[in-house]
Amino acid sequence: MELIPGFCICVLLSLTLAPASATELTSNATGWVWEGGAVSLYCSTQLTNASFIWHVDGDLLPGGDQYHIFVDPLGPNSTLTISPVFRNNTGSYTCFAYNSTLNETSNALNLSVAKPPSNPSIYCRSDGYTEQVLLGCFWAGGQPSADVKLSFNGTVKEGKDEVTWTVSLDYEVRQPELVCQGDQLGKTSECKIVFERPLSSSHNNNAVTSVTEGENPKLIVTLNTPNSLNPTFSWFHLNPDPVAITSGGKFKVESGDSQSSLLISNVAQSENGTYECRARNIIGSTTFKLNLEVKSQESSGSSRLSRGAIAGIVIGVVAGVALIVVVGYFLVKKVF
């Protein structure tokens, strides 16, 4: 073929390239996913006729009934639904999309599984000791940790899972209310305790306990339990001035959260009189009186017969009956 000068035959070659594509992984949840709930991950791609493989932390997705995979035939896209969600589902998820010519790995999506605290509600607590009281707010066991705030008498303490504050018994209290507030991922809880000084609706300061010397009397003070700080107890004997009593020797003091007792072994007349039990917490103190009357063995015996006297009476009665029988016998014999 003869070429004409200045004439060029150009051949147009057409090359069809796959469009630049991105395989993207998204979720229907933002942030933490609650344990026991459900979450869906969406994998979309621009690859045609794509197939999908799911990975977690670089490994193939494990088998299990909680994993549900759906591939949209009109997509191409794939959905991974995890229901129910467990703590071990925490990890970094990716989607691998591929066809006969191309393949692509999606961006990583981190799944964080949240667990509520062990108790459904935040807990307010107070524990009394010798010279101080421990106040506390507790809402632990969750993931992530709950934000906890303690408020008492105008002071605020904050922390994770729990907050405690030690208050001296000499601490001046103007607002006797403990408030605990918790927040975990927007779920909140609150509790309150309004404290009062130690009180006892059942105690009678005029009551008298009567015993005989040698016995083991037990004096008891029982407090109202609702809305009360755990107090400290102190015992005294008025002679007439208060004399402190502690455990040891003849005395045994036992105290709990709402009750205290004084046991006196082999009580003597010198221990007769009025006793005081002082219950104290950071709100205030209350004095309870307990009157003990100790009778002597002699005075006690005058009011009731002794065993020897009773035995003498019985013997006398038996002898009298016998005498009557004998006299009656002789009278009958004489008559007849």
C-alpha positions as CSV (number, residue, x, y, z in Angstrom):
1,M,0.0,0.0,0.0
2,E,1.3,3.3,-1.0
3,L,1.2,6.0,1.7
4,I,0.2,9.4,0.8
5,P,2.6,11.9,2.2
6,G,1.0,13.8,5.1
7,F,-1.7,11.2,5.6
8,C,-1.6,9.2,8.9
9,I,-3.7,6.2,9.8
10,C,-4.4,6.3,13.5
11,V,-5.7,3.2,15.3
12,L,-7.7,4.0,18.5
13,L,-7.3,1.4,21.2
14,S,-9.9,1.4,24.0
15,L,-8.9,-0.1,27.4
16,T,-11.7,-0.5,30.0
17,L,-10.3,-0.2,33.5
18,A,-12.1,-1.0,36.7
19,P,-13.0,2.2,38.4
20,A,-11.0,3.1,41.4
21,S,-13.1,1.6,44.3
22,A,-13.2,1.6,48.0
23,T,-14.6,-1.1,50.2
24,E,-16.1,0.6,53.2
25,L,-17.2,-0.9,56.5
26,T,-19.8,0.9,58.7
27,S,-22.0,0.0,61.6
28,N,-25.5,0.8,62.9
29,A,-24.0,1.5,66.3
30,T,-21.9,4.4,67.4
31,G,-19.6,3.9,70.4
32,W,-20.2,1.0,72.8
33,V,-22.6,-1.9,72.2
34,W,-24.4,-3.3,75.2
35,E,-23.8,-6.9,76.0
36,G,-26.8,-9.0,75.2
37,G,-27.9,-6.6,72.5
38,A,-27.3,-6.8,68.7
39,V,-25.1,-4.9,66.2
40,S,-24.9,-4.9,62.4
41,L,-21.8,-4.2,60.3
42,Y,-22.3,-3.1,56.7
43,C,-19.7,-3.8,54.0
44,S,-20.2,-2.0,50.7
45,T,-17.9,-2.1,47.6
46,Q,-17.7,-1.0,44.0
47,L,-16.4,-4.3,42.8
48,T,-18.8,-6.1,40.5
49,N,-19.9,-9.6,41.3
50,A,-18.1,-9.4,44.6
51,S,-17.9,-12.1,47.2
52,F,-17.1,-11.3,50.8
53,I,-15.0,-12.7,53.7
54,W,-15.3,-11.3,57.2
55,H,-12.3,-11.1,59.7
56,V,-12.0,-10.1,63.3
57,D,-8.5,-9.2,64.7
58,G,-7.0,-10.5,61.4
59,D,-8.5,-13.9,61.7
60,L,-11.4,-15.5,59.9
61,L,-14.7,-14.9,61.6
62,P,-15.4,-17.8,64.0
63,G,-18.5,-19.9,63.5
64,G,-21.5,-19.7,65.8
65,D,-25.2,-19.1,65.9
66,Q,-24.8,-15.5,66.9
67,Y,-23.2,-14.5,63.5
68,H,-25.7,-13.8,60.7
69,I,-24.2,-12.9,57.3
70,F,-26.4,-11.6,54.4
71,V,-25.2,-10.8,50.9
72,D,-27.4,-8.5,48.8
73,P,-27.7,-9.9,45.3
74,L,-28.5,-6.5,44.0
75,G,-25.6,-5.0,45.9
76,P,-22.9,-5.6,45.9
77,N,-22.8,-5.4,49.7
78,S,-22.7,-7.7,52.7
79,T,-24.2,-7.3,56.2
80,L,-22.8,-9.0,59.4
81,T,-25.3,-9.1,62.3
82,I,-24.1,-10.3,65.7
83,S,-26.9,-11.2,68.0
84,P,-26.7,-11.6,70.9
85,V,-23.5,-9.7,71.5
86,F,-21.0,-11.1,74.1
87,R,-17.9,-9.7,75.7
88,N,-15.7,-11.9,73.6
89,N,-17.1,-10.2,70.4
90,T,-14.9,-7.2,71.2
91,G,-12.3,-6.7,68.5
92,S,-11.3,-5.1,65.2
93,Y,-13.5,-6.2,62.2
94,T,-12.7,-6.0,58.5
95,C,-14.4,-7.1,55.3
96,F,-12.5,-8.6,52.4
97,A,-14.3,-8.1,49.0
98,Y,-13.1,-9.8,45.9
99,N,-14.0,-10.9,42.4
100,S,-12.2,-12.8,39.6
101,T,-9.9,-9.9,38.9
102,L,-9.7,-7.6,41.9
103,N,-9.8,-7.8,45.7
104,E,-9.9,-5.2,48.4
105,T,-9.9,-5.0,52.3
106,S,-12.2,-2.6,54.0
107,N,-11.3,-0.2,56.7
108,A,-11.1,-1.6,60.2
109,L,-14.0,-1.1,62.6
110,N,-13.5,-1.6,66.3
111,L,-16.4,-3.1,68.2
112,S,-16.4,-2.4,72.0
113,V,-18.9,-4.3,74.1
114,A,-20.3,-2.6,77.2
115,K,-21.4,-4.5,80.4
116,P,-23.6,-2.9,83.0
117,P,-22.5,-2.8,86.7
118,S,-23.1,-5.8,88.9
119,N,-25.9,-4.1,90.7
120,P,-28.7,-2.5,88.7
121,S,-28.7,0.6,91.0
122,I,-25.9,2.5,92.7
123,Y,-25.5,1.7,96.4
124,C,-25.1,4.2,99.3
125,R,-23.3,2.9,102.4
126,S,-21.9,4.1,105.7
127,D,-19.7,2.2,108.2
128,G,-19.0,3.4,111.7
129,Y,-15.7,2.9,113.5
130,T,-14.3,4.0,116.8
131,E,-13.6,7.7,115.9
132,Q,-14.8,8.0,112.3
133,V,-17.4,7.0,109.7
134,L,-16.7,5.7,106.2
135,L,-19.2,7.0,103.7
136,G,-19.3,5.3,100.3
137,C,-21.0,5.1,96.9
138,F,-20.6,1.9,94.9
139,W,-21.5,1.0,91.3
140,A,-18.8,-1.4,90.2
141,G,-18.4,-4.3,87.9
142,G,-19.3,-2.5,84.6
143,Q,-17.3,-2.1,81.4
144,P,-16.5,0.7,80.9
145,S,-16.3,1.8,84.6
146,A,-19.1,4.0,85.8
147,D,-18.6,7.6,86.8
148,V,-19.5,7.9,90.5
149,K,-20.1,11.0,92.5
150,L,-20.5,11.3,96.3
151,S,-22.0,14.4,97.8
152,F,-22.2,15.0,101.6
153,N,-22.5,18.2,103.7
154,G,-21.5,20.4,100.7
155,T,-18.5,18.4,99.7
156,V,-18.3,16.4,96.4
157,K,-16.0,13.5,95.7
158,E,-15.7,11.8,92.3
159,G,-14.2,8.6,91.0
160,K,-14.6,5.4,88.9
161,D,-16.8,2.5,90.1
162,E,-16.7,3.7,93.7
163,V,-16.0,6.7,95.9
164,T,-15.3,6.6,99.7
165,W,-14.8,9.3,102.2
166,T,-13.7,9.0,105.8
167,V,-15.4,11.5,108.1
168,S,-14.3,12.1,111.7
169,L,-16.9,12.0,114.5
170,D,-15.9,15.5,115.3
171,Y,-16.8,16.7,111.8
172,E,-19.5,19.4,111.9
173,V,-22.5,18.3,109.9
174,R,-25.0,20.9,108.6
175,Q,-26.6,18.8,105.8
176,P,-27.1,15.2,107.0
177,E,-27.8,13.8,103.6
178,L,-25.6,11.4,101.6
179,V,-26.2,11.5,97.8
180,C,-24.6,9.0,95.4
181,Q,-24.9,9.5,91.6
182,G,-23.7,7.1,88.9
183,D,-23.4,7.4,85.1
184,Q,-22.3,4.7,82.7
185,L,-22.6,5.6,79.0
186,G,-25.7,7.7,79.7
187,K,-27.4,5.3,82.0
188,T,-27.8,6.9,85.4
189,S,-28.6,5.9,88.9
190,E,-29.0,7.7,92.2
191,C,-29.5,6.9,95.9
192,K,-29.9,9.0,99.0
193,I,-29.6,8.5,102.8
194,V,-30.8,11.2,105.2
195,F,-28.9,10.4,108.4
196,E,-30.1,11.1,112.0
197,R,-28.6,10.9,115.4
198,P,-29.0,7.5,117.2
199,L,-32.6,7.0,118.3
200,S,-34.6,4.2,119.9
201,S,-38.4,4.2,119.9
202,S,-38.5,1.1,122.1
203,H,-36.3,2.2,125.0
204,N,-37.7,3.3,128.3
205,N,-35.3,5.3,130.5
206,N,-37.5,4.7,133.6
207,A,-37.6,0.9,133.3
208,V,-36.0,-1.1,136.2
209,T,-34.3,-4.4,135.9
210,S,-34.4,-6.3,139.2
211,V,-32.0,-9.2,140.0
212,T,-30.5,-10.9,143.0
213,E,-26.8,-10.7,143.7
214,G,-24.9,-13.5,142.1
215,E,-27.0,-13.5,139.0
216,N,-25.8,-12.3,135.5
217,P,-28.0,-9.4,134.3
218,K,-27.7,-8.2,130.7
219,L,-28.6,-4.6,129.9
220,I,-29.5,-3.9,126.2
221,V,-30.0,-0.9,124.0
222,T,-31.6,-1.4,120.6
223,L,-31.6,1.5,118.1
224,N,-34.0,2.2,115.2
225,T,-32.3,0.9,112.1
226,P,-33.7,3.0,109.2
227,N,-31.8,6.0,108.1
228,S,-29.2,5.7,110.9
229,L,-25.4,5.9,110.6
230,N,-23.6,3.1,112.3
231,P,-22.8,4.5,115.8
232,T,-20.2,4.0,118.4
233,F,-21.4,2.9,121.9
234,S,-20.0,3.8,125.3
235,W,-21.1,2.4,128.7
236,F,-21.0,4.2,132.1
237,H,-22.1,3.5,135.7
238,L,-23.4,6.5,137.7
239,N,-21.8,6.5,141.2
240,P,-23.2,9.3,141.0
241,D,-20.6,10.5,138.5
242,P,-20.2,8.5,135.3
243,V,-17.5,5.8,135.5
244,A,-16.6,4.3,132.1
245,I,-17.1,0.6,131.6
246,T,-15.2,-1.6,129.1
247,S,-15.0,-5.3,128.5
248,G,-12.9,-7.1,131.1
249,G,-13.3,-9.0,134.4
250,K,-17.0,-9.0,135.4
251,F,-18.1,-6.8,132.5
252,K,-18.6,-7.8,128.8
253,V,-19.6,-5.2,126.3
254,E,-20.9,-6.3,122.8
255,S,-21.9,-3.8,120.1
256,G,-23.2,-4.1,116.6
257,D,-24.6,-1.8,114.0
258,S,-27.8,-1.1,115.9
259,Q,-27.5,-2.7,119.3
260,S,-25.2,-2.7,122.3
261,S,-25.3,-4.8,125.5
262,L,-23.6,-4.9,128.9
263,L,-23.3,-8.3,130.6
264,I,-22.4,-8.3,134.3
265,S,-21.3,-11.6,135.8
266,N,-22.0,-12.5,139.4
267,V,-23.5,-9.1,140.1
268,A,-22.9,-7.6,143.5
269,Q,-25.0,-5.0,145.4
270,S,-22.2,-2.4,144.8
271,E,-23.2,-2.6,141.1
272,N,-26.7,-1.5,141.9
273,G,-27.8,1.8,140.3
274,T,-28.2,3.6,137.0
275,Y,-26.2,2.8,133.9
276,E,-25.8,4.9,130.8
277,C,-25.3,3.8,127.2
278,R,-24.2,6.7,124.9
279,A,-24.6,6.1,121.2
280,R,-22.8,8.6,118.9
281,N,-22.5,9.2,115.2
282,I,-21.5,12.2,113.1
283,I,-24.9,13.7,113.4
284,G,-25.0,13.7,117.2
285,S,-25.3,11.5,120.3
286,T,-28.0,10.2,122.5
287,T,-27.8,8.9,126.1
288,F,-30.0,6.0,127.2
289,K,-30.5,5.2,130.9
290,L,-30.8,1.7,132.3
291,N,-31.7,1.2,136.0
292,L,-30.4,-1.9,137.7
293,E,-31.8,-3.0,141.2
294,V,-29.6,-5.6,142.9
295,K,-31.2,-7.4,145.9
296,S,-29.3,-9.2,148.6
297,Q,-29.7,-12.9,149.1
298,E,-31.2,-12.3,152.6
299,S,-33.8,-9.8,151.5
300,S,-34.6,-12.0,148.6
301,G,-35.0,-15.0,150.9
302,S,-37.4,-13.1,153.2
303,S,-39.9,-12.7,150.4
304,R,-39.9,-16.4,149.6
305,L,-39.3,-19.6,151.5
306,S,-35.9,-21.3,151.2
307,R,-35.5,-24.9,150.2
308,G,-34.8,-25.9,153.8
309,A,-37.9,-24.1,155.1
310,I,-40.0,-25.8,152.5
311,A,-38.5,-29.2,153.4
312,G,-39.3,-28.5,157.1
313,I,-42.9,-27.7,156.4
314,V,-43.3,-30.9,154.4
315,I,-41.8,-33.0,157.2
316,G,-44.0,-31.3,159.7
317,V,-47.1,-31.9,157.6
318,V,-46.3,-35.6,157.2
319,A,-45.6,-36.0,160.9
320,G,-48.9,-34.3,161.8
321,V,-50.9,-36.5,159.5
322,A,-49.2,-39.6,161.0
323,L,-50.1,-38.4,164.5
324,I,-53.7,-37.9,163.6
325,V,-53.8,-41.5,162.2
326,V,-52.4,-43.0,165.4
327,V,-54.8,-41.1,167.6
328,G,-57.7,-42.0,165.5
329,Y,-56.7,-45.7,165.7
330,F,-56.7,-45.7,169.5
331,L,-60.0,-43.9,169.7
332,V,-61.7,-46.4,167.5
333,K,-60.2,-49.3,169.4
334,K,-61.4,-47.9,172.7
335,V,-64.9,-47.4,171.5
336,F,-65.2,-50.9,170.2
